Structures are given as structure tokens and as C-alpha cells.
Amino acid sequence: MNNVEENSEKRENKYLSFVKKNKIIIITVILGVTSFGLLVTTTHFYDKATSFENKYKKVETERSKVTKEKNKLFSDYTTYQTKMKKYEELSENEAKQKLEELEKKKQKEKEKQEAEEKKGYDSGITYEQLSREPNSYSGKKIKFSGKVIQVSKGEDSIRLRLAVDENYKKIILVEYNSSIVKKNVLEDDKVTISGISAGEISYKATSGATITVPGMLAKHIDFN
């Protein structure tokens, strides 16, 4: 029993002696382990904080975007309300009258624009010039009045033979889309046609002979 106690006491003394000799190393190791643990913990919390901050910034950006869109919609709606207020306060008849006035105003503006555009076709180019130098005047704006002597309807367009100044020796072959007139053009109608010179166009007469005349793509047809 005494031997056991002696051996135990020796081990304790040996352990204490080891601790005393190496206490600096032991303390350094303990501090190192503790510091590492703190560093890992701090890094973990920093990463979490950074992730949260990024998520917050993203949410804040989206919220700001939604707010801007909402404000724009509200502004547009307010503008619309302001414009419509004067009509909402009108009676049904007054509102109808206002709309009719607006339509008339639009129609007048359209007619004015068309009149200005038609002026550009008064180029002064004569039938003789088109006959003598058709290629030189191809694509130019032209304008002629006369009598319709023939109408031919196709799938997409309509063709007229126009006797310029009602002179049957001055024939122009005119092609146009039906959308440019409000009513059909018929034979013997007297019209003024504005359009673009299309050079020369050849066609076969009922006799079988080939006839070549100036061509024209009509933009406006006015009944005289």
C-alpha cells in the first residue's frame, strides 16, 4: 500500500515538475487554441453580417424601384384625371358635341395637310416632256386634269386611261389604290390626278397593236 502511495506521489511530483518547466509553452498553446476559436467565431458572425447586409441592400433596391413605379403610375393617373375632368363635368349631349368638334378639327387639319402636300405636285412638267423624255422624269411629281376613257380593276389596284385636257392624243396610263378615293372612278369622269411619274408603260390595244404611253402612280384623285 505504501508503495502505491509512493508511486502516486512520484507521478504527481513529476507532473508538477513538467508543468513548472513548460508552463510558458502550455499557456501559449492554451491562448493559441482560445484565440483560434474566437477568430473562427468572429469570422462566422462577420460572414453572416455581410450576407445579411447584401440581402438588405437588394431588398432596399427592389423597394426603391417599386416605389418609383408606383409614383409614376400615380402621376400618370393624376394627369389623366385632370384631362378628363372637363369632360366628366359635361352632360351627355355636351360631351357628344365636344367630341364632334374635335373630330371636325382633326378633319380640317388633315385636309390642310393634304392641300399642302398636293401643292408639291404642281411641278409644271408637261405631257410633251413625259412623252419625249420619260426616263428623265421618272419618279418626279406630276399633276394632270382630263377625262377618264377607260377603267380596269385588278386584284390589288385599279388602272385608268386618262385623256389629258380631254385630248385623246394625250393619253396617260394611271394606276392607283382604291383607298385614295371615297367613291369609284368611272368612265367619262372628269378628274384631276396628282402622283408620281412612272416612265413609259406599254399595253395592247383591242386591235392587237402595242401602244406605249407615259405612266403615272396616283396619290390623289379629285373629281372636277
C-alpha positions as CSV (number, residue, x, y, z in Angstrom):
1,M,0.0,0.0,0.0
2,N,2.9,2.3,0.9
3,N,4.5,1.5,-2.5
4,V,1.3,2.5,-4.3
5,E,1.1,5.8,-2.4
6,E,4.8,6.5,-3.1
7,N,4.4,5.8,-6.8
8,S,1.3,8.1,-7.0
9,E,3.2,10.8,-5.2
10,K,6.1,10.5,-7.6
11,R,3.8,10.8,-10.6
12,E,2.2,13.9,-9.1
13,N,5.6,15.4,-8.4
14,K,6.8,14.5,-11.9
15,Y,3.6,16.1,-13.4
16,L,4.0,19.3,-11.4
17,S,7.7,19.5,-12.3
18,F,6.7,19.2,-16.0
19,V,4.1,21.9,-15.7
20,K,6.5,24.2,-14.0
21,K,9.2,23.7,-16.6
22,N,6.8,24.0,-19.6
23,K,4.2,26.5,-18.2
24,I,5.1,29.1,-20.8
25,I,4.6,26.6,-23.6
26,I,1.3,25.3,-22.1
27,I,0.0,28.8,-21.6
28,T,0.9,29.8,-25.2
29,V,-0.9,26.7,-26.5
30,I,-4.0,27.4,-24.5
31,L,-4.0,31.0,-25.6
32,G,-3.5,29.9,-29.2
33,V,-6.4,27.5,-29.1
34,T,-8.6,30.1,-27.5
35,S,-7.6,32.8,-30.0
36,F,-8.3,30.4,-32.9
37,G,-11.7,29.7,-31.5
38,L,-12.5,33.4,-31.2
39,L,-11.2,34.0,-34.7
40,V,-13.4,31.3,-36.2
41,T,-16.4,32.6,-34.2
42,T,-15.8,36.2,-35.3
43,T,-15.3,35.2,-38.9
44,H,-18.6,33.2,-38.9
45,F,-20.5,36.2,-37.5
46,Y,-18.8,38.6,-39.9
47,D,-19.8,36.4,-42.9
48,K,-23.4,36.3,-41.6
49,A,-23.4,40.0,-41.1
50,T,-22.1,40.6,-44.6
51,S,-24.6,38.2,-46.1
52,F,-27.4,40.0,-44.2
53,E,-26.2,43.4,-45.4
54,N,-26.1,42.3,-49.0
55,K,-29.7,40.9,-48.7
56,Y,-30.8,44.1,-47.1
57,K,-29.3,46.2,-49.9
58,K,-31.0,44.0,-52.6
59,V,-34.4,44.3,-50.8
60,E,-33.9,48.1,-50.4
61,T,-33.1,48.4,-54.2
62,E,-36.2,46.5,-55.1
63,R,-38.3,48.5,-52.7
64,S,-37.0,51.7,-54.2
65,K,-37.8,50.5,-57.8
66,V,-41.3,49.6,-56.8
67,T,-41.8,53.0,-55.1
68,K,-40.6,54.8,-58.3
69,E,-43.0,52.8,-60.5
70,K,-45.9,53.4,-58.1
71,N,-45.2,57.2,-58.1
72,K,-45.1,57.2,-61.9
73,L,-48.4,55.4,-62.2
74,F,-49.9,57.8,-59.7
75,S,-48.6,60.8,-61.6
76,D,-49.9,59.4,-65.0
77,Y,-53.3,58.7,-63.4
78,T,-53.4,62.3,-61.9
79,T,-52.6,63.7,-65.4
80,Y,-55.4,61.6,-66.9
81,Q,-57.9,62.7,-64.3
82,T,-57.0,66.4,-64.9
83,K,-57.5,65.9,-68.7
84,M,-60.8,64.0,-68.3
85,K,-62.3,66.2,-65.6
86,K,-63.6,68.8,-68.0
87,Y,-65.4,66.0,-69.9
88,E,-66.8,64.3,-66.8
89,E,-68.4,67.5,-65.8
90,L,-70.3,67.8,-69.1
91,S,-73.7,66.4,-69.8
92,E,-74.0,63.6,-72.4
93,N,-75.1,66.0,-75.1
94,E,-72.3,68.4,-74.3
95,A,-69.8,65.6,-74.3
96,K,-71.0,64.4,-77.7
97,Q,-70.8,68.0,-79.1
98,K,-67.3,68.3,-77.8
99,L,-66.2,65.1,-79.5
100,E,-67.8,66.1,-82.7
101,E,-65.9,69.4,-82.6
102,L,-62.7,67.6,-82.0
103,E,-63.4,65.3,-85.0
104,K,-64.1,68.3,-87.2
105,K,-60.9,70.0,-86.1
106,K,-58.9,66.8,-86.9
107,Q,-60.5,66.5,-90.3
108,K,-59.7,70.2,-91.1
109,E,-56.1,69.7,-90.1
110,K,-55.9,66.5,-92.3
111,E,-57.4,68.4,-95.2
112,K,-55.0,71.2,-94.7
113,Q,-52.0,68.8,-94.7
114,E,-53.3,67.1,-97.9
115,A,-53.7,70.5,-99.6
116,E,-50.2,71.4,-98.7
117,E,-48.9,68.1,-100.0
118,K,-50.9,68.5,-103.2
119,K,-49.1,71.8,-103.9
120,G,-45.9,69.9,-104.3
121,Y,-47.3,68.1,-107.4
122,D,-47.7,71.4,-109.3
123,S,-44.2,70.8,-110.8
124,G,-45.0,72.3,-114.2
125,I,-43.9,69.1,-116.0
126,T,-45.9,68.8,-119.3
127,Y,-47.3,65.9,-121.1
128,E,-44.9,66.5,-124.0
129,Q,-41.9,66.4,-121.7
130,L,-43.1,63.0,-120.3
131,S,-43.6,61.7,-123.9
132,R,-40.2,62.8,-125.2
133,E,-38.1,62.0,-122.1
134,P,-40.0,59.5,-119.9
135,N,-36.9,58.2,-118.1
136,S,-35.6,61.7,-117.3
137,Y,-38.9,62.5,-115.4
138,S,-39.4,59.1,-113.8
139,G,-40.1,59.4,-110.1
140,K,-40.9,63.2,-110.4
141,K,-44.2,64.7,-109.0
142,I,-46.7,65.4,-111.7
143,K,-50.3,66.6,-112.0
144,F,-52.8,66.4,-114.8
145,S,-56.5,67.0,-115.4
146,G,-58.6,65.3,-118.0
147,K,-61.3,62.8,-118.9
148,V,-61.3,59.1,-117.9
149,I,-61.8,57.0,-121.1
150,Q,-61.3,53.5,-119.6
151,V,-61.3,51.8,-116.1
152,S,-59.7,48.4,-115.5
153,K,-59.9,46.8,-112.0
154,G,-57.2,44.4,-110.8
155,E,-56.9,42.4,-107.5
156,D,-54.7,45.0,-105.8
157,S,-55.1,48.1,-107.8
158,I,-57.1,50.0,-110.5
159,R,-55.9,51.3,-113.8
160,L,-57.3,54.3,-115.7
161,R,-56.6,55.7,-119.1
162,L,-56.8,59.5,-118.8
163,A,-57.2,61.8,-121.8
164,V,-55.2,64.9,-120.7
165,D,-57.2,68.1,-121.2
166,E,-59.8,65.7,-122.9
167,N,-57.4,65.4,-125.8
168,Y,-57.5,61.7,-127.0
169,K,-54.0,62.1,-128.4
170,K,-52.6,62.8,-125.0
171,I,-53.1,59.5,-123.0
172,I,-51.6,58.7,-119.6
173,L,-52.0,55.3,-118.0
174,V,-52.7,55.8,-114.3
175,E,-52.5,53.2,-111.6
176,Y,-53.9,53.7,-108.0
177,N,-55.1,52.0,-104.9
178,S,-58.8,52.3,-104.2
179,S,-58.1,53.6,-100.7
180,I,-57.2,57.0,-102.0
181,V,-60.7,57.8,-103.2
182,K,-64.1,57.7,-101.4
183,K,-66.0,56.6,-104.4
184,N,-65.4,54.7,-107.6
185,V,-63.9,56.4,-110.6
186,L,-66.0,55.7,-113.7
187,E,-65.6,56.2,-117.5
188,D,-66.3,59.8,-118.6
189,D,-65.5,61.2,-115.1
190,K,-63.6,64.5,-115.3
191,V,-60.8,64.4,-112.7
192,T,-57.5,65.9,-111.6
193,I,-54.8,63.4,-110.7
194,S,-51.7,64.1,-108.7
195,G,-48.9,61.5,-108.4
196,I,-45.5,60.2,-109.4
197,S,-44.3,59.7,-113.0
198,A,-43.6,56.0,-113.8
199,G,-41.7,56.4,-117.0
200,E,-43.2,54.6,-120.0
201,I,-45.9,51.9,-119.9
202,S,-46.8,49.7,-122.9
203,Y,-50.2,47.9,-123.4
204,K,-52.0,46.2,-126.2
205,A,-54.9,47.8,-127.9
206,T,-58.0,45.9,-128.9
207,S,-56.6,45.9,-132.4
208,G,-53.6,43.9,-131.2
209,A,-51.1,46.8,-131.6
210,T,-48.7,47.7,-128.8
211,I,-49.2,51.2,-127.5
212,T,-46.6,53.0,-125.3
213,V,-47.7,56.0,-123.2
214,P,-46.5,57.8,-120.1
215,G,-47.3,56.1,-116.8
216,M,-48.3,57.5,-113.5
217,L,-48.8,56.2,-110.0
218,A,-51.6,58.3,-108.5
219,K,-51.6,59.6,-104.9
220,H,-54.6,61.9,-105.1
221,I,-57.7,61.9,-107.3
222,D,-60.1,64.9,-107.2
223,F,-63.4,64.9,-109.1
224,N,-63.9,68.1,-111.1
